[in-house]
Amino acid sequence: MKSKKTELGIDPSSSNLDAEERQENHSPDPSAPTEEPDPAPVTLPHRPQPKYRGLFWSLFRLVLLGASSGTAVAGFIWLTQVPPTPDCGKPVTLSQDEDKLYCIQQAAFSGDLKKLQVGIKLVKNWPKDDPRYAQAQQFLKQWSTQVLSIARQQAGRNQVKQAIATAQSIPNSSPLYRDAQTAIAAWKRDQDQGSLVYDKFIAALQSQKWAEASDQILALSRLPSSHWRQRIQGLRQQLTAERQAWEYLQEARALADSGSPELLGEAIALAQKIGPKRLNRPEAQAEIVRWSRSLLETATVQLQAQDFTGAIVVAQFIPPKSSVGEKAKTLIQFVQAQQLTDPEVAAREPVPNQFKIYWSAVTAGRQLASDQPLFAIVQPLLPVWEEQLKDLTRLQVAQTLAGLGQLYPLQLAIQEAKAIPPGRIQRLRAQTLVASWRKEMQRLVDRPYLLQAQNLAAGGRLEDLEAAIAKANLILPGRPLRLEAQSLIARWKREILILEDQPILERAQILAQQQKYPEAIALANRVGPERPLYRLAQSAANQWAGQIRLLADQATLTEANTLASARNFLAAIEVASQLPPESPLYNEAQTAISIWSTEQSYEAPIEPEKTPPTATISPQTSPVP
């Protein structure tokens, strides 16, 4: 048997060659010149001695010595250098078994099952005459122990098939081979025993023998294998679920026996609760299909009798994902299309929805075979639906054009909608859309006038506002923007009146500042009641009238004070009493009257030669008692 080195392509004589090369590197060079004593200088009369001959030979010997020393040092470093670690990331470059063994050992440290199995495969047939045989056997035992441990863990997780496959990867050359085979035999034996009991459990469930199924669960719990004992809880849950599913099916059948569409719908809903993993699921699905066909027949009869609402209600009980669901969907499309032939129903449904319904109904109706129950019902209706589909196509095109919001597309939209003939179901909708699009065209025509008028009015001058009003009046009555234009015109007319009356009020204010109140009042009264500034003008006029009254009252009170200064209290009291209660000086006058009355009552007869001093009341100040 060839050695591992020979198999990997390594020549055993290569080491001898290396040794010979090293020996040759350290042997003296026979071609190197030998050292000789310098010859004594000879004086030649006709041939003079070279000037630097001795220096040349010294340098030559120095270079030769340096080269020999460098070779010796390089050889010493090469002999003492530690071999490089194999690059395990590049398996292709691993040419020696020692390197492969090293890399497998490093990979096995991770405990990964696949890496352990690769290592076992490498060392299971290691040559006994190889120096690394003992080390390979140690690795085989260690890795086989880890693999068997992993297999037992898999068996503990109820992964018996995986556990058997894992344990079978341990070769017969491994010390753990017998242990692995013993474990495999035990797992297979337990699996066979448990499988037999489990099959009886499933048969009992299929026969609805719930007590027998419970007994089989008890038998499984007594098996020595932990695999089956750990499945007991799941099997009990399965028993409960299967029993519940059977009760659902029995109750659904009882509901369906009545034949009522509503109860058939409830029966289908109840049967659909049976999950896909239940044993009676195929039986339940067959019942659902049978009941769905009965509902479809009922819905077809109702469609033929023009009972559209009832037909849709019954058809909607059929599950969409069942084999009859597609037929029920088609029937609903037919019913919805026929419902839209009623103008009142069509008026409530948007055009895109109607188009979709008619398109689906016409497409499905054309695909009906002559032997299908709906063929005889739908064929007479197809021409009507196709006409509606054509009209709806026109409306959709017209609405798309109108959506561009421009004059020419709106004209095309109106022409398209007007092409729907009278008497069609979509005729009323088309006329309504035409009327709205015409108004939209009027808006597009009149909007520039309104924008120009607003731009003119923004100047704020009298002539700007008059020009804006003239421009806005171009929008004729009955147009969509007429009301907006009239509102702007009313506002601009008000602004014109304000511009006309504002100078009048400003001149009146100047006169009032000069205390020419009558002239100011007369000027403010020129603002008529229908003018925007009328209230402001009247308020100013009333204020100025109050100033006139205040001046008159001040004059009256001054006259009374003059009389009182002359000790003519009776006359002073008479004059001061002329002030009305609403006068601002009324309280002041009443105070003076009170003082003068008191002085008049206590005053002695008047002597001509003596004139006693008399208190004078200023109209601007209150008297001191």
Phi and psi in degrees as a GROMACS rama.xvg file:
@    title "Ramachandran Plot"
@    xaxis  label "Phi"
@    yaxis  label "Psi"
@TYPE xy
-72.7583  151.455  LYS-2
-74.747  164.446  SER-3
-61.132  -35.7988  LYS-4
-64.6765  -38.815  LYS-5
-65.7096  -40.484  THR-6
-64.0396  -36.4104  GLU-7
-82.8004  -0.0561913  LEU-8
88.4735  23.774  GLY-9
-104.228  126.893  ILE-10
-82.2244  122.357  ASP-11
-62.92  -27.192  PRO-12
-77.8732  -3.05266  SER-13
-65.0246  -32.6832  SER-14
-66.9985  -38.6153  SER-15
-64.753  -38.6363  ASN-16
-63.7776  -39.5459  LEU-17
-63.2779  -41.6198  ASP-18
-63.196  -42.0931  ALA-19
-63.3461  -38.9201  GLU-20
-64.1568  -40.0188  GLU-21
-65.2244  -37.3975  ARG-22
-65.5614  -40.2378  GLN-23
-65.6278  -33.0888  GLU-24
-66.86  -30.501  ASN-25
-92.7684  -7.34654  HIS-26
-78.199  149.736  SER-27
-68.555  151.803  PRO-28
-86.954  115.266  ASP-29
-66.5665  -21.898  PRO-30
-81.3596  -10.2124  SER-31
-69.4865  140.885  ALA-32
-70.9072  143.58  PRO-33
-87.4643  150.137  THR-34
-75.9409  134.366  GLU-35
-128.827  151.852  GLU-36
-67.1861  144.512  PRO-37
-62.0776  130.494  ASP-38
-68.2843  147.827  PRO-39
-67.7958  142.598  ALA-40
-62.8775  133.85  PRO-41
-113.715  128.165  VAL-42
-89.8338  115.647  THR-43
-110.578  124.424  LEU-44
-65.8331  -35.2836  PRO-45
-103.374  -9.90874  HIS-46
-132.458  95.1957  ARG-47
-72.3468  149.927  PRO-48
-71.5043  140.361  GLN-49
-61.7736  145.335  PRO-50
-72.8292  -36.2891  LYS-51
-118.212  31.7396  TYR-52
-69.3432  -40.8233  ARG-53
-65.1164  -38.9  GLY-54
-66.2644  -34.763  LEU-55
-62.9941  -47.3401  PHE-56
-67.9474  -28.5388  TRP-57
-68.4816  -44.07  SER-58
-65.5629  -38.1307  LEU-59
-62.8729  -44.7981  PHE-60
-65.0267  -34.846  ARG-61
-66.4904  -41.3939  LEU-62
-65.4611  -40.7964  VAL-63
-64.4568  -39.6616  LEU-64
-65.5991  -41.2814  LEU-65
-63.2676  -40.4429  GLY-66
-64.8801  -40.2303  ALA-67
-65.4948  -40.8573  SER-68
-65.8867  -41.119  SER-69
-62.6267  -39.5242  GLY-70
-64.283  -39.8719  THR-71
-66.1273  -42.2402  ALA-72
-65.8968  -42.7182  VAL-73
-62.6071  -39.5044  ALA-74
-65.46  -39.6581  GLY-75
-64.2372  -42.7371  PHE-76
-63.9262  -40.618  ILE-77
-64.829  -35.5401  TRP-78
-73.8352  -30.6377  LEU-79
-96.0592  -4.50773  THR-80
-74.1756  139.251  GLN-81
-76.2395  133.62  VAL-82
-58.8475  144.877  PRO-83
-69.3828  151.991  PRO-84
-72.0797  135.536  THR-85
-60.823  143.785  PRO-86
-85.3217  94.9593  ASP-87
-72.1704  -13.7264  CYS-88
-75.5573  -11.3694  GLY-89
-126.534  81.9424  LYS-90
-59.8893  -24.211  PRO-91
-66.223  -28.9711  VAL-92
-82.5835  -4.54305  THR-93
-83.7457  106.309  LEU-94
-104.592  -11.3479  SER-95
-112.025  145.316  GLN-96
-62.8183  -33.2484  ASP-97
-64.2568  -39.5886  GLU-98
-66.899  -42.5636  ASP-99
-62.4101  -41.4754  LYS-100
-64.316  -38.2593  LEU-101
-64.0446  -46.1063  TYR-102
-66.461  -39.2715  CYS-103
-64.3325  -39.516  ILE-104
-62.3606  -41.9954  GLN-105
-65.0972  -39.7002  GLN-106
-69.0521  -33.1994  ALA-107
-70.3122  -18.8891  ALA-108
-61.3202  -25.775  PHE-109
-72.3526  -17.352  SER-110
77.1225  10.2598  GLY-111
-70.3361  133.939  ASP-112
-62.3265  -45.6228  LEU-113
-64.0463  -39.6114  LYS-114
-68.176  -36.6142  LYS-115
-64.5733  -40.612  LEU-116
-67.4538  -35.1536  GLN-117
-64.0131  -41.9948  VAL-118
-62.9796  -42.8365  GLY-119
-62.2409  -40.6138  ILE-120
-63.6621  -31.3504  LYS-121
-73.2518  -40.4658  LEU-122
-99.2723  -4.82662  VAL-123
-65.9355  -29.0787  LYS-124
-116.098  37.0971  ASN-125
-68.5689  133.395  TRP-126
-61.1784  137.893  PRO-127
-71.5043  -25.3333  LYS-128
-84.1659  0.338746  ASP-129
-79.09  140.377  ASP-130
-61.4264  -23.3561  PRO-131
-95.8976  16.5821  ARG-132
-62.2026  -44.2345  TYR-133
-62.3685  -42.157  ALA-134
-65.3206  -39.3363  GLN-135
-64.0732  -39.9819  ALA-136
-65.7628  -36.4305  GLN-137
-63.6634  -42.7871  GLN-138
-66.4889  -38.3692  PHE-139
-60.7804  -42.7545  LEU-140
-67.0052  -44.9393  LYS-141
-63.4  -46.4923  GLN-142
-72.2011  -33.9835  TRP-143
-64.7026  -36.936  SER-144
-62.3023  -42.5259  THR-145
-66.3168  -41.5178  GLN-146
-64.5223  -41.7947  VAL-147
-65.6024  -35.8819  LEU-148
-64.3329  -41.4057  SER-149
-64.1127  -40.0554  ILE-150
-61.9347  -41.5932  ALA-151
-65.7284  -36.9209  ARG-152
-64.0394  -39.2475  GLN-153
-63.6186  -41.4099  GLN-154
-63.7568  -36.0931  ALA-155
-67.6083  -21.7089  GLY-156
-96.2947  19.9867  ARG-157
66.6677  22.6218  ASN-158
-103.416  66.4551  GLN-159
-67.1127  -42.3316  VAL-160
-62.5236  -42.5173  LYS-161
-65.5032  -38.4681  GLN-162
-63.1247  -42.8048  ALA-163
-63.1869  -44.069  ILE-164
-63.5692  -38.2032  ALA-165
-66.4715  -45.1559  THR-166
-67.6843  -29.1341  ALA-167
-71.2359  -12.1631  GLN-168
-78.9855  -5.71938  SER-169
-82.9019  119.124  ILE-170
-76.3677  165.938  PRO-171
-71.1004  -13.1416  ASN-172
-83.2736  -4.9511  SER-173
-85.2211  145.091  SER-174
-63.5159  -19.9944  PRO-175
-94.0613  8.01695  LEU-176
-61.5243  -47.1874  TYR-177
-63.2215  -41.4689  ARG-178
-61.1278  -40.5693  ASP-179
-64.6022  -43.305  ALA-180
-66.2707  -36.4213  GLN-181
-63.9103  -43.3412  THR-182
-64.4331  -40.9097  ALA-183
-62.5091  -43.1784  ILE-184
-63.4272  -39.8267  ALA-185
-66.6349  -41.0779  ALA-186
-66.6265  -41.3037  TRP-187
-65.7726  -39.7383  LYS-188
-64.7714  -46.8649  ARG-189
-63.9385  -36.6882  ASP-190
-67.4779  -40.3103  GLN-191
-64.6921  -44.9567  ASP-192
-63.0736  -46.38  GLN-193
-66.2431  -37.2419  GLY-194
-63.3677  -37.682  SER-195
-62.8388  -44.7658  LEU-196
-69.0316  -38.1138  VAL-197
-64.7978  -38.3689  TYR-198
-63.003  -38.3942  ASP-199
-65.2328  -35.7201  LYS-200
-64.4881  -44.1098  PHE-201
-66.038  -39.4177  ILE-202
-63.7195  -37.7197  ALA-203
-66.2351  -38.5194  ALA-204
-64.4575  -42.1202  LEU-205
-64.7753  -27.973  GLN-206
-93.6049  4.91589  SER-207
58.2154  32.6307  GLN-208
-95.3595  83.8205  LYS-209
-68.7149  -36.334  TRP-210
-66.9115  -42.2174  ALA-211
-64.9833  -37.89  GLU-212
-63.3354  -38.3982  ALA-213
-65.4427  -36.6037  SER-214
-64.0744  -38.3442  ASP-215
-67.547  -33.8556  GLN-216
-63.4056  -40.6704  ILE-217
-63.4708  -39.2114  LEU-218
-64.9688  -38.5096  ALA-219
-65.6076  -35.267  LEU-220
-68.1486  -18.1729  SER-221
-90.945  -5.49015  ARG-222
-70.5905  147.623  LEU-223
-70.6015  -21.027  PRO-224
-71.9668  131.069  SER-225
-70.502  -21.3885  SER-226
-58.4881  -47.8633  HIS-227
-77.3863  -32.8642  TRP-228
-64.695  -34.1831  ARG-229
-73.8841  -14.1983  GLN-230
-94.0135  -0.518961  ARG-231
-61.1498  -47.5867  ILE-232
-61.0788  -42.0863  GLN-233
-64.4146  -37.6187  GLY-234
-67.9183  -36.5407  LEU-235
-64.3551  -41.4123  ARG-236
-64.3662  -37.401  GLN-237
-64.7344  -40.7749  GLN-238
-60.1449  -45.3319  LEU-239
-62.9642  -43.3475  THR-240
-66.1251  -40.8404  ALA-241
-65.4084  -39.2907  GLU-242
-65.7222  -40.7631  ARG-243
-64.2043  -41.1754  GLN-244
-63.1761  -39.1518  ALA-245
-65.1014  -39.0017  TRP-246
-65.8091  -39.1365  GLU-247
-58.9627  -44.2629  TYR-248
-67.4477  -40.3613  LEU-249
-65.2985  -42.0091  GLN-250
-66.175  -39.5366  GLU-251
-63.6585  -40.6229  ALA-252
-64.7124  -37.3269  ARG-253
-64.0457  -39.4013  ALA-254
-67.3245  -41.3217  LEU-255
-68.8654  -23.0397  ALA-256
-63.8665  -22.1177  ASP-257
-70.6496  -26.4628  SER-258
81.4846  -4.50916  GLY-259
-71.2738  135.73  SER-260
-57.8473  -40.1505  PRO-261
-63.7218  -43.4439  GLU-262
-71.5328  -31.0436  LEU-263
-63.7975  -39.1517  LEU-264
-62.5542  -41.5871  GLY-265
-65.0782  -38.1082  GLU-266
-62.9682  -42.5002  ALA-267
-63.9525  -43.4513  ILE-268
-62.4904  -37.6816  ALA-269
-70.4811  -40.6308  LEU-270
-67.1086  -28.4758  ALA-271
-70.842  -14.0363  GLN-272
-72.2765  -16.0142  LYS-273
-73.0196  118.09  ILE-274
-69.3846  162.559  GLY-275
-67.3432  -18.6999  PRO-276
-88.8526  -6.90435  LYS-277
-75.1918  147.322  ARG-278
-68.1822  -30.1719  LEU-279
-92.8831  14.6842  ASN-280
-61.0055  -46.3524  ARG-281
-59.1143  -39.2756  PRO-282
-64.9978  -40.7637  GLU-283
-65.5784  -40.2489  ALA-284
-63.4644  -38.7451  GLN-285
-63.6857  -39.6252  ALA-286
-66.81  -39.0671  GLU-287
-61.5752  -43.0283  ILE-288
-62.9595  -43.096  VAL-289
-63.6704  -44.6354  ARG-290
-68.4375  -35.4862  TRP-291
-65.2322  -38.975  SER-292
-64.2047  -38.4389  ARG-293
-63.7803  -41.0514  SER-294
-65.8631  -39.0969  LEU-295
-63.7044  -39.2253  LEU-296
-63.0606  -42.5208  GLU-297
-63.4307  -43.0607  THR-298
-65.0011  -34.8528  ALA-299
-65.8099  -40.8626  THR-300
-63.7468  -41.0768  VAL-301
-67.2462  -35.9764  GLN-302
-63.2606  -42.5967  LEU-303
-64.7875  -30.0051  GLN-304
-89.0555  10.2479  ALA-305
65.2258  19.8636  GLN-306
-90.7527  77.6706  ASP-307
-67.4834  -43.5907  PHE-308
-62.5437  -44.9986  THR-309
-64.3555  -37.7365  GLY-310
-63.628  -42.0524  ALA-311
-66.4598  -41.6185  ILE-312
-60.4602  -45.7495  VAL-313
-67.2702  -43.0763  VAL-314
-65.6495  -29.2347  ALA-315
-72.3408  -13.7613  GLN-316
-72.7562  -18.4143  PHE-317
-78.6261  128.057  ILE-318
-61.6559  132.708  PRO-319
-62.9085  -31.8203  PRO-320
-89.7341  2.463  LYS-321
-81.6307  171.381  SER-322
-67.0456  -21.4708  SER-323
-95.204  -9.57064  VAL-324
-60.4716  -38.3724  GLY-325
-66.3668  -37.5445  GLU-326
-67.3344  -38.569  LYS-327
-64.2832  -39.7261  ALA-328
-61.9771  -41.8385  LYS-329
-64.2044  -42.5751  THR-330
-61.6006  -41.9551  LEU-331
-61.8507  -38.454  ILE-332
-62.4866  -41.3092  GLN-333
-63.1783  -43.9627  PHE-334
-63.6551  -44.6344  VAL-335
-63.8196  -38.585  GLN-336
-65.4024  -41.6426  ALA-337
-68.6604  -32.6052  GLN-338
-62.8856  -35.7838  GLN-339
-70.9766  -11.122  LEU-340
-72.1922  -10.6204  THR-341
-82.0105  120.777  ASP-342
-56.5759  -37.0511  PRO-343
-65.9916  -40.4654  GLU-344
-68.354  -41.9058  VAL-345
-63.9923  -34.0148  ALA-346
-66.8915  -26.8547  ALA-347
-86.7165  -13.7601  ARG-348
-100.878  131.374  GLU-349
-60.9639  153.726  PRO-350
-60.0197  -45.5656  VAL-351
-59.9421  -37.7057  PRO-352
-66.8872  -42.0913  ASN-353
-62.8157  -43.1349  GLN-354
-59.6219  -43.9641  PHE-355
-62.8239  -42.4809  LYS-356
-65.6147  -47.7771  ILE-357
-64.6856  -39.7783  TYR-358
-61.1466  -45.4443  TRP-359
-64.4575  -42.0994  SER-360
-67.0438  -43.5163  ALA-361
-66.2628  -42.115  VAL-362
-62.2008  -45.6926  THR-363
-67.8685  -36.7515  ALA-364
-65.7808  -35.9443  GLY-365
-69.9269  -21.7957  ARG-366
-91.0336  -3.51289  GLN-367
-68.9439  136.553  LEU-368
-82.4563  154.256  ALA-369
-67.0211  -20.1823  SER-370
-91.5555  2.19833  ASP-371
-82.9645  146.113  GLN-372
-59.9371  -32.7516  PRO-373
-80.914  -10.1241  LEU-374
-60.7716  -48.6726  PHE-375
-66.2462  -27.2034  ALA-376
-80.0774  -39.9728  ILE-377
-83.578  -34.307  VAL-378
-56.1971  -43.0995  GLN-379
-66.8788  -21.7517  PRO-380
-87.443  -19.3594  LEU-381
-59.0285  -43.1761  LEU-382
-59.1932  -38.9475  PRO-383
-65.9839  -42.8497  VAL-384
-65.4014  -36.7615  TRP-385
-67.2574  -37.4952  GLU-386
-63.6595  -43.639  GLU-387
-62.9778  -38.2167  GLN-388
-64.739  -38.409  LEU-389
-65.5811  -43.796  LYS-390
-65.4  -39.7708  ASP-391
-66.7322  -32.5143  LEU-392
-63.2282  -42.7952  THR-393
-61.0791  -43.8389  ARG-394
-65.0349  -39.7412  LEU-395
-65.1592  -41.1795  GLN-396
-63.2425  -43.9674  VAL-397
-62.7273  -43.5301  ALA-398
-65.3304  -35.4068  GLN-399
-64.9253  -42.8115  THR-400
-64.7652  -44.4942  LEU-401
-64.0684  -28.6613  ALA-402
-66.6291  -14.5875  GLY-403
-71.4885  -22.3477  LEU-404
72.0251  29.6975  GLY-405
-126.284  159.598  GLN-406
-62.5469  -52.0788  LEU-407
-64.3993  -46.5138  TYR-408
-59.5261  -33.5071  PRO-409
-65.929  -39.0477  LEU-410
-62.6528  -42.2873  GLN-411
-64.4135  -38.6903  LEU-412
-62.7691  -41.1547  ALA-413
-64.7135  -42.6891  ILE-414
-62.8565  -40.3318  GLN-415
-65.1588  -42.9033  GLU-416
-70.2671  -34.919  ALA-417
-70.8294  -13.6348  LYS-418
-74.7158  -12.1827  ALA-419
-72.5522  121.254  ILE-420
-66.9519  154.829  PRO-421
-62.6156  151.048  PRO-422
90.4807  -11.6716  GLY-423
-80.2084  156.193  ARG-424
-64.3588  -34.9068  ILE-425
-86.2843  2.5829  GLN-426
-63.2276  -45.5581  ARG-427
-62.9592  -42.4085  LEU-428
-64.1181  -39.818  ARG-429
-62.163  -43.7422  ALA-430
-63.6643  -39.8131  GLN-431
-63.2544  -42.1033  THR-432
-66.7872  -38.2848  LEU-433
-61.1363  -44.0203  VAL-434
-61.1121  -43.1832  ALA-435
-67.8403  -35.339  SER-436
-71.1912  -33.4868  TRP-437
-64.0511  -42.1113  ARG-438
-61.8302  -37.9687  LYS-439
-65.1939  -38.1593  GLU-440
-63.4178  -40.5896  MET-441
-63.5173  -37.2908  GLN-442
-62.7911  -44.4889  ARG-443
-62.9387  -34.6136  LEU-444
-73.5618  -42.0891  VAL-445
-84.9988  -20.7097  ASP-446
-58.8696  -39.7115  ARG-447
-61.099  -38.0076  PRO-448
-60.1384  -43.8771  TYR-449
-66.4398  -39.8741  LEU-450
-65.9763  -40.2051  LEU-451
-63.7003  -40.9554  GLN-452
-62.7376  -42.5781  ALA-453
-65.1649  -37.1256  GLN-454
-66.3347  -38.7933  ASN-455
-65.4875  -43.0455  LEU-456
-66.9677  -21.7997  ALA-457
-64.7937  -20.0324  ALA-458
-64.5944  -30.8713  GLY-459
81.6834  -5.77554  GLY-460
-84.9776  166.044  ARG-461
-63.0118  -44.151  LEU-462
-69.5406  -30.1757  GLU-463
-65.6904  -42.9691  ASP-464
-68.0143  -38.5392  LEU-465
-65.2558  -38.404  GLU-466
-68.1476  -36.8359  ALA-467
-64.4112  -40.2316  ALA-468
-64.7198  -41.0979  ILE-469
-63.5414  -40.0281  ALA-470
-68.5813  -40.8277  LYS-471
-68.9375  -26.8846  ALA-472
-71.0607  -8.13146  ASN-473
-70.7147  -18.0621  LEU-474
-80.05  112.69  ILE-475
-78.3955  159.354  LEU-476
-60.0207  146.935  PRO-477
88.6744  -8.44133  GLY-478
-84.499  152.358  ARG-479
-59.9372  -31.5716  PRO-480
-94.3058  6.85688  LEU-481
-62.2923  -43.9692  ARG-482
-64.3712  -42.2968  LEU-483
-64.4665  -39.8232  GLU-484
-64.2329  -43.8516  ALA-485
-64.1881  -35.7523  GLN-486
-63.9821  -41.4871  SER-487
-67.2073  -39.3945  LEU-488
-61.4558  -43.5409  ILE-489
-60.8998  -39.8201  ALA-490
-67.5926  -40.3049  ARG-491
-70.1521  -35.32  TRP-492
-63.2844  -38.8188  LYS-493
-63.0661  -41.9991  ARG-494
-63.9445  -34.8583  GLU-495
-63.4682  -44.9358  ILE-496
-61.7699  -36.9921  LEU-497
-65.9426  -42.1075  ILE-498
-63.8738  -33.3987  LEU-499
-74.1918  -37.9813  GLU-500
-89.8032  -19.6275  ASP-501
-60.2029  -42.8447  GLN-502
-62.1485  -34.5368  PRO-503
-62.6641  -46.7216  ILE-504
-65.7655  -35.1806  LEU-505
-66.2999  -40.4467  GLU-506
-66.5497  -37.6149  ARG-507
-64.2378  -37.7929  ALA-508
-62.7409  -40.7963  GLN-509
-62.5859  -43.9462  ILE-510
-62.6124  -38.2603  LEU-511
-67.6869  -35.6402  ALA-512
-65.1702  -27.1293  GLN-513
-88.0267  8.1661  GLN-514
61.9647  26.5925  GLN-515
-95.284  66.9465  LYS-516
-65.4736  -42.3108  TYR-517
-60.096  -43.3302  PRO-518
-64.6644  -39.5712  GLU-519
-63.6408  -41.4537  ALA-520
-65.136  -42.2647  ILE-521
-63.0098  -38.7611  ALA-522
-69.6011  -39.4572  LEU-523
-67.6371  -29.8751  ALA-524
-72.2474  -6.92571  ASN-525
-74.8542  -16.1129  ARG-526
-80.0083  113.941  VAL-527
-73.4208  165.415  GLY-528
-64.2794  -23.9913  PRO-529
-87.4103  1.79144  GLU-530
-90.7938  149.042  ARG-531
-61.2908  -30.8919  PRO-532
-94.1989  13.1914  LEU-533
-61.3566  -48.02  TYR-534
-62.5684  -39.4935  ARG-535
-64.9748  -41.1609  LEU-536
-65.3288  -42.6652  ALA-537
-66.1833  -37.3666  GLN-538
-62.9012  -42.2357  SER-539
-65.9989  -41.0057  ALA-540
-63.1742  -42.2995  ALA-541
-63.5662  -38.2569  ASN-542
-64.1475  -42.128  GLN-543
-70.4139  -34.8397  TRP-544
-61.875  -38.1057  ALA-545
-63.0868  -36.343  GLY-546
-65.3014  -38.1543  GLN-547
-63.0477  -45.3457  ILE-548
-63.0517  -38.7047  ARG-549
-64.2591  -40.3504  LEU-550
-63.8035  -41.7702  LEU-551
-63.7048  -41.8304  ALA-552
-66.4488  -36.9527  ASP-553
-63.4743  -39.1558  GLN-554
-64.988  -41.9328  ALA-555
-62.6319  -45.1624  THR-556
-67.7942  -31.9944  LEU-557
-66.2479  -42.3157  THR-558
-61.3358  -41.1734  GLU-559
-64.8216  -39.7586  ALA-560
-63.8316  -37.2962  ASN-561
-63.7128  -44.7425  THR-562
-62.819  -40.3391  LEU-563
-66.6174  -32.8825  ALA-564
-65.2543  -29.5062  SER-565
-86.681  10.3758  ALA-566
65.0006  23.9672  ARG-567
-100.797  73.8984  ASN-568
-67.564  -35.6183  PHE-569
-64.3291  -42.5387  LEU-570
-67.753  -38.5954  ALA-571
-63.3009  -41.8588  ALA-572
-64.3469  -37.212  ILE-573
-66.3181  -42.475  GLU-574
-68.3755  -43.3776  VAL-575
-67.1686  -25.566  ALA-576
-70.9149  -11.6105  SER-577
-73.7378  -13.8578  GLN-578
-71.7157  127.275  LEU-579
-73.9439  160.825  PRO-580
-62.0176  -27.9074  PRO-581
-80.7059  -2.76121  GLU-582
-73.3754  141.245  SER-583
-62.4208  -22.0379  PRO-584
-97.4117  9.08408  LEU-585
-62.3306  -47.7623  TYR-586
-62.571  -38.7423  ASN-587
-64.8586  -40.3972  GLU-588
-65.5656  -41.3921  ALA-589
-64.3357  -36.3658  GLN-590
-64.4562  -43.5885  THR-591
-63.6105  -41.8483  ALA-592
-59.1171  -40.8519  ILE-593
-63.1442  -41.2915  SER-594
-67.5518  -45.5853  ILE-595
-64.8282  -34.8245  TRP-596
-63.6342  -39.8454  SER-597
-66.6297  -44.6663  THR-598
-64.92  -36.1674  GLU-599
-65.7279  -35.6817  GLN-600
-74.5474  -29.4473  SER-601
-101.159  1.42508  TYR-602
-78.7213  136.304  GLU-603
-75.4107  167.624  ALA-604
-57.9105  145.207  PRO-605
-82.35  126.524  ILE-606
-99.1652  138.271  GLU-607
-64.9114  -36.9679  PRO-608
-82.4618  -14.4258  GLU-609
-120.125  126.719  LYS-610
-120.711  101.916  THR-611
-65.1632  150.671  PRO-612
-64.7334  145.52  PRO-613
-122.929  135.526  THR-614
-69.8449  136.939  ALA-615
-109.592  129.56  THR-616
-98.8779  117.794  ILE-617
-76.5647  137.427  SER-618
-66.0955  -13.8174  PRO-619
-99.086  -11.0588  GLN-620
-127.098  157.974  THR-621
-86.1525  141.39  SER-622
-72.6446  152.364  PRO-623
-97.2301  122.883  VAL-624
